[in-house]
Amino acid sequence: ISLAAFDSQLRETLHRPRAGPHMEWAWRKVYHSDSSMLAMVSRIKSDVVRTQLNPRQMACWGFKEIRYGLPPNHMTMGRDIAFLGTLCKRPRIVFHMRRDVHSEINSTHGQRTHHDFATQRACFEAYMNGTAAHHDPAIASYLGGCVCKAGKGSLCPPAFRHELEDYTENTEHHAELWSFLGIEAPRVRPSYCQGAHCPKDASEGGLRFKA
């Protein structure tokens, strides 16, 4: 998240007015070519993130991050996701939550409040709808940072809303997740599946991803 802020601030400097022709020429010499400092920093930044999130250089990879959309990170969620999208050839975002907000609160053992998760859910919806509009003006006032604003030459990564219960109940929506990701669903018995909800042809074991 801090790296996304650094990336945004660095790019913003490209559009700042210079004091004169000499300053403008000096700035462009350093920052406006393929071998420039900006290009070098961009390569290093991408390498740092990929090394942390995809150390084995897998073609299909992903990670889980709980903070996105929760205060205070909701203020920059759209920007943060757009930044991560620039590091992937075909990025996909999954907004995963529990169906019942109270169950979600209980899972944090008192570390998060109803307001926190209400904010996160509204932030997810703002991203997916592409607008900060909300029936509650108080909530709408802080959803601007949830909307993705992709930079020049890039697109906002598409997102899919998914609930824990889709997984545990093996719903049709859960099956649609794999189509959204563009990968084959694992033919194993989910560790949380219950009775009739479990696929009949699934073997024992936890959820596995195949690259």
N, C-alpha and C positions, 0 to 999 in steps of 0.2 A: 504494500500500500504506500509506503514512503517512497519506494522507487518509482511508482506511478506519478507521485507528486513531483519528484525530481524531473521525470521525463516531460511532464506537462510544462513545468516552469522553464526548462531548457528550450522547448519549442516555442514558447511564448516570446522569448527574447528575439526570435527571428523577425518578429513584426513590430518591434519597438522602434520609434523614430531615433535617428542618430543626430549627434550635435552638428555634423557637417559632412561634406563629401569625403574628407580624409577618414573620418571615423567609419563611415559607411563602407568605404573600400577596404579598410583594415578588417572590419567585421566579416565581410563577405570572403575575404581571402582565407580566413581561418575556418569559417563555418559553412560555406556554401559550395563545397566541392566533394566529390566522392572520397577523397583522401582527407577530408576536413576533420577537425576535432569532434564535430557533431556526429559524423559517421562513425568515428572511432568509439566514441562514448556509447552510441547506439549498439554497436556490435558487442562491446563489453557488457552492457546492461542485459542484452538478450542472452549472452552466454551465462551470466550469473543466475538468471531466473531458470533457464533450461537445466543448468547443472544441479540446482536445488530440487526442481520438480520432476525432472526426467533424466536422472543420472545415468540410466542404462541406454539412453538414446533410442527408446522404443518409438515405433511409428504411431502407435495408438497409446496415449497416456492421459492421465488426469490426476486431480487432487481434490481434497475436501477442505473447505475453509468455512468455519462457522461465523466469522465476524462480519461477513458481507451483509449489508442491509441493517445490521444492528447499530444503535447509537454508540459512539458518534460516527461510525464508519459509513452510515447511510448518506452522509453529506457528499461523499465522493464515490459512491458505488458505481455509478454509470461510467465515470472516468477510469476507475480501476479495472473494470471489466473490459472496457475498450482497449486499455493498455495490454492486458493479458491476451486479447484477441490478436494483437499484432505479432505475437510470438508463435502463433499456430497457423498452419496451412488451412485447416478447416475447424475452427473453434466451435464448441458447443457448450452452453451453460445450462445447468440443471439447478433450479431452485427447489431444494428439498426441505420439507417441513412435516410436522405432524398435523393430522386433520383437526384435532382439538387443541386450541391454544393453551388451555389449562394443563393438558398433558405435557405440552412443550415446556411450560413454566416449571412443572414438577421435575422434569428431567435435568434442570439446571441446579436443583437443590438450593433454591433461593437466591442464586446469583443474578438472575434476570427477572424483570417484572412484566406484567401484562402490557404495559406501555411499550416496552422494548420490542416485544414480538408483534404487537400491532403495527409498530413502525416498520419492522422488517417486512411484514406481509404487504403493507401498503407500498413499500419501496419495490418489492418484487413486481407488484402489479403495475407500478409506474414504468418500470423498465420494459415489461412485456407489452404494455399499451403504447409506449413511446410518448407519454404525456404525464405531467405532474398534476393534472386535474383530479379533484377528489371532492366528494359531497361535503366533507368537513373542511372548511377553510383553514382551520388550525393545522390539520395534517397536510393539506396541499401546500402550505407555506414552506415546508421543509422537504418536499419531494423532488425539487428541481435537480438535486445532485444524484438522484436515482436514475434519471433518464440518460441513456447513452448518447454521447455526442462524439461520433467517430471523427478522427482527423482526416486530412486530405489523403485520398488514395486508399482508405480503409473503410470497412463496414462494421456495424455493431454486431457482435456475435449473437446468433439466434438463441432463444432461451425456451426451456420446457419446465413447466411446473409439475412437481411430483411429490406425493405424500408417502410417508412411511407405511401407511395402511395400504397403499397401492401394492407395495412390495409384500407385506405380510398376508394380504388377502389374494395376491396374484390376480389383480384386476386387469381388464382390457387396457386400461390406461398405462399400467406397468409394462404391458407388452409393447405399447406404442413408444415407450421410452427408447427401446433398442433400435427401432426404426429411425427415430429422431437422431440417435447417436451414429447411425449408419454401420452398426456392428451386429453380429449374430448374438441372440440371447443365449446365455449360458444354460446348458442342459443339465443342471444340477438342482437338487432340492434346496431352496432358500432356507437358511438357518432359522428364520422366523416363521415359516409357513405353518399353517394350522389345519389339520384334518382335510376336509374336502377341498380346501383352497390350494392344496399342494398339487403340482402337476403329477399325473399318474406315471409318466415315463421318466420322471426325474430321479436321479440317484441321490444317495445321501451326501451331505457335505454342505459347506457354506457357499456363499455367492462368489463366483470367480469370474475374472475378466480375461479374455483371450485377445492378445494383440494381433 
